[in-house]
Amino acid sequence: MKKRVIAILASVTVAFVAMSCVGGATAPSAYQPSEDPYYDHLPFESPYAFGLDLSFVKRAEDSGRVFYDIDGTQKPAWQIFRDHGYNWARLMICNSPSTLGQDLDYVVEGAKKLKEYGYHFALDFMMSDGWANPMTQPMPSEWKDLTYEQRVQGIYDFVYNAISTLAEQDLMPEIVHVGNEIGNGMLWPDARIYYGDERKALSKWAELAEMVNAGSRAIRDVEGGDKVQIMIHVDFGGDIEMTNTYFDKMNEYNVDYDMIGFSFYPWSHGNLLDLRDNLYNTIERYHKPVIVIETGYYAVPSRTFDLVGIKSAFPESPEGQKQWFQAVNEIVMNAPHNLGRGVFWWEPMSRGRGFFDADGKAWPIVEAFEPYALPAVRADGNPRIWDFDEGERP
């Protein structure tokens, strides 16, 4: 494995045109941002994601919580994040009845807030009534008595209804992932994936591919859905072997997706070099944009590392939390071929791992990306293109 990583890193300086085909994929031509619809934007409005999962902001507001910026000024949390350069937000949606309250009506209201405050919008389909992650991908309660074929159709209908409802209200998300952290599959046991030698032969790759494609097809079938970037989201951001196993299968079964999203937490997925090496591997092997769609770190002592006798890379403190996010971002920003597309924090409203202290005052992490994200507009008041004569300035 080490020899493979060295070879991967050595190949970073080689242009895409010189790359050989890997894993059945065709090597693309030299990367041109002007040909990439993701980069169809105005100056000072880079779509690189300084992102947050804001699924629970509305719930926090509804419960009466109030929030304060670094300087002590009371503001809506949505505004605090935007004022410091955060430009993307993710909302998650669950099947009904949602045990987390994240149903379509809630998501529509959250999407309206994102539009009001000027965020780009990523939508995360949990494909369950509540939490879905590597340790659990439970069947939605209303689908338990359906046949397999009916469940696949249920995915299509669920996704199509949500995306078309948002589109009708001019709230179309720009990124959608069909399933949350689906490295171990989804809708267990129908599409369960295994990696250990004893059980990997039991993996249901064809079923997983069919389910993801049902969601992708639903997105494409909505008017404007062709512009949505479909993400496959897995949790093993620091693991090259699992990444290759998984996405080789996605390609083998012709799954329709545009980008790859990783979760990367320091207590679960390796160290920063593991992340760096896997991002290089993923981009060179699959030629897809990559986002770290989830990361996080504690601002207060958690004993997460101490309990197992492991030294943490950064102090569990407000400043250490900020340093972690900046370090992850530096790796993504330096990924090859400009295909590292951003980082997202999960989740800023939580206690201990969020962005606010017990009194609702923002911690230093809100300022993590100001060196890159600000200023967001020209400060001199002049237009970008000076195409008028002296004395004619508007």
N, C-alpha and C positions, 0 to 999 in steps of 0.2 A: 504493500500500500504506500509506503514512503517513497519508493521509486516512482510510483505513479504520480504522486503529488508533485515531486520534483519535475517530472516531465511536463505536467500541466502548467506549472509556474513558468517553466522555460518557454512554453509556447505562447505566452501572453503577448509577446512582442511581434508575433507572426500575424499578418493581416488575414482577415477572413478568406480572401481570395486564394490564399495559399494553403488553407486548411483542408485536410482530407475529410471525407464523410465519416461520421462516427455514429454508431448506434442506429444506422439506417436513415439518418437525417441527411439532407443535402446542405452542404456548406454554402451560406449566403455570400453575396458580394460584399465589398467593403461597406461598412456601416455609414449611412448618410442620414443624419438627423432630419434633413429636409424632406426625406421620403417617409418619415415615421409619423403617422397621424397623432401619436401621443405627444409630439412636439409641435403641434399646430396651435401656437399660442402667441400672445403679445409679449413684447419686452417687459421685463420685471415681473412676469407671471409664469415662472418656470413651473412645470408640472411635477418636478421632483418632489416626492412626498415627505414632508415633515409632518407625520401623521399621528393621530390618536384614535383609539376606539372610544367614541362618545355615546355608546349605547345607553349608558345609565345617567347621563346628565339631566335629562328631563325628569327622571324619577327623583334625582337628588333635589332638583328645584321644586318639584311637586311636594316633597316632604318638608320643605321650608328651609333647607340649607342655603346659606349665603356664602359668597366667596369674595376674597380680597386679593388684589394684585400684590406684587412684590412691595410696592410703595404704600400699601395699606388701603388703597382706593377700592371701595366695594364696586364690583362689576358682575355681570353674568359670566359664568365660566366660559361659555362660548366665546365671549369677547376677550377674556383674558388670554386664551390660547391664540386667537387671531392676532392680538396686539403684539405678541412676541414671535410671530412668523410662522406659526403652524398653519398649514394650508390644506391639509387633507383630513377627512374624518371618516371613520367606519361605523356603520350601524349593523347590528345583527338582527336577524328575523328568525323566529321559531314557528313551528307548526302550531295551529290552534287545536285544543286550548293550550296556550302557552303558560307554563308554570313560572316563567320569568317575567311575564308581562310584555314580552317582545313580539307582539302580534303585528299584523299589517297596519292597523290604525295607529299604533304607537310609532311605528317606523315612518309612516307618512308625516306625522307631526314632527318627528326628529329631522326628517329630510327638509321640511320647511325651514327649520331653524338653521340647518346647514346652508341652505340657499340664502337665507336672510343675512348670514354672517360671512358669506363668500367662500365657503369651503368646497373643494372637490369632494366627491362622494363615492365611497366604496361600500358595497352591500355584501353582507356575510350570511348565507343561508345555513342555519344550523342543521336542518333536516332532522329535527326532533322537537319534542314539546319543551325541552329545556336544554341543559348542557350537552354538547356533543364534542368529544375530544379523543385523544389516542386511547384513553382508558375506558371510554364508553361511547358507543354510537347507537343509542337506543331507538327502537322502532317508534315512530309517532303513534300515539294511542289510537287515533282514528284509522290507522292503516293496518293494525295488527291482524284483523280478520280478512284482509284482502289477499288475493293471489299475488305471486311475484309480478306477473304482468301488470296487474292493477296498481301495484306499488310503483313500478316504473312510470306508468301513466300518471300516477299521483304526483311524482316529482315534476313531470312536465307541467301539469295543471297548476301546482303550487307556485312554481317559478313564473310561469306565464302570467298568472293572475297578479302576482306581486309586481312584476316588472311593468306590465301594461297599466296597472293602477298608478304607479309612480309616473310613467310616461304621460298618461292623460293629464296629470297635474303639473307637467313640466318639471318633474323631479327625477329624471332619469339618472341612475347611477352611472359612473364612468368605468368602474371596476366592479365585477361581481364574482364571488367565489361560490361554487355549487358544492357546499359542504364545508365544514369547519374542521381543520386538522384531520384530514381523511387519509393519512398515511397508513392507518390500519383498516381502511375501508369505511363503509357507512351502512346504515340500516341493518345492523347485525341481527341475525346471522346471514342474511341474504348475500351481502357483499363483504364478507370478513376477509381480511388479509393477514397473513402470518409471515414471519421472517426467520424464525428458528428452524434449524435443520429437521427437527422432529415433526413439525407441522406445516412447513411452508408449502408442501404439496397440496394442502387443503385450501389454499388461498383461492378466492373466487374473483380472479382478475376480470374475466369476461363480464360478470355481473356488475362489478364496480364500473367498468368502462361504459356499460349500457346505461347505468344510472347517471353518471356524469354527463354523458352525451344527451340524455333526455333533458337535463337542465340546460345544457348549452343550446340545444335546438330550440327550447322555449324562449331563451333570450334572443336568439337570432330571428325568431318568428315575430317578435314585437317590432312595430315600426320604429326605426332608429336603433334597434338592437345590434345591427351590424357594426355600430361604432363602439359598442361596449367591449372592454377588455376582459375576457373570461380568464379567471385565475384558478389554478389548482393549488390548494393550501395544504401543506403537510407540516409536521412538527419538527422534523429532524434536520434543523438548519446547520448542524455541524458534522453531519455523517455522510461521507461520500458514498460508501457502499450501499446504504439504504436508499439514498437519492437515485443512484444509478439503477438499482433494482426496480424502483417504483416507476421512474419516468421512461425507462426502456419499455416497460409494460404499457404505459400510456401510449407510447408511440406504436408499439406492436398492435394494439387494439384500435388505433386511429381515433384516439380521443380528441375532441375539438376543444383546444384551449390556446390562449395567447400568452400567458405569463405564469410564472411560478412564484408562489408565496411561501415563505418559511416562517415558522415560529423558532425563536432562538432565545432560550433562557439559560443563564449561567449555571443553574443548579440541575439542569436536565440535559443540555444539548452540546456540552463541550466548552472549550475556551475560544478566545477571539481568533486564534490561528486556525482552529477547526472551521470556524465560520468563513474566514478568508479563503481557505483552501477549497471549501465546498462551493462557495460562490463562483470561484474561478472554474472549478470542475463543471458546474451546472451550466454556466454560460458557454463555455467552450464545447461542451458535449451536446447541448440541446438548442443553443442559439436563441434563447428566449429571454426577455426582460425578467429580472428578479427583484422582488421586494421582501424585506424582512417585515412581514405583516403583523408580527407580534414580538415584542420583547418587554422586559421589565427588570426592575431592581428595587431593593428595599431602601427606604430612606430612614428607617429605624432598625435597631438590632433585631433580627428575626431568629437567630440561632440556626438558620437553615443549614449553614456550612458547619458551624461548631458542633452540632449534634452528631455529625459523622466524621468529625476531626479533619475537615478540609479547610485550607486557607482560602479565603475569598480574594478575588483580584482587586476589588475596590472596597473601601470602607462602606459599611451599611449606614449611611448618613445622607442628609440632603445633598451635600456636595459630591459624595461618592456616586449617588444615583445619577446625578447630572453627568459625571465623568463617564459612567457606563454607557449612557445613551449616546454621548458624543463619540465614544470609541467605536461602538457598533456602526454609527453613521459613517465614520471615516472609512471603514472597511467597505461599506456598500457604495459610497461615493467613488471609491477607487477601484471598483470592480471593472473588468475589462470591457472594452467596446461601448462604453457609456450605457451599459445595460443594467447597472444597479440603479433601481428607480425609486428607492426611498425606504423609510423606516416608520413603523407605527408602534406606539406604546399601548400596552394593555395593562390595566385600564386606569386612567388618571383620577377617577373618583373613588378608588378604593382607599382604605385606611392602611397606612404603613408602606404601601407600594405605589400610592398615587402621587398627585401633584400638590396636595394641600395638607397643612397640619391640622390638628384637631379643632382649631378655631376657624378653619377655612381660609387661612392665608397661604398664598402660593409659595412653594419652595423654589430653590434656584433652578430646578430643572426646566421651568417654563422659559428660561433664557438660553437654553442649550444651543439653539440653532440660529440665534440672532446674527452671528458673524456671516452666515450664508444667506439667510432669508430677508434681512433688512438692509437698506430701505426697500420697500415694496413698490414705490413710485419715485419718479424724479423729484429731487428736493429743490431744484433751482427754478421750477415753474415753467421751464421751456419745453416746447414740443420735441419729440424724437427727431422728426425730419424738419429741417429748417429750409422750407421751400418758398419763402416769401421774402420780399425785399426789405431793406432797412426802413424803419418807420411804419411798417405794416404789421407788426407783431400783434396777434390777436389778444 
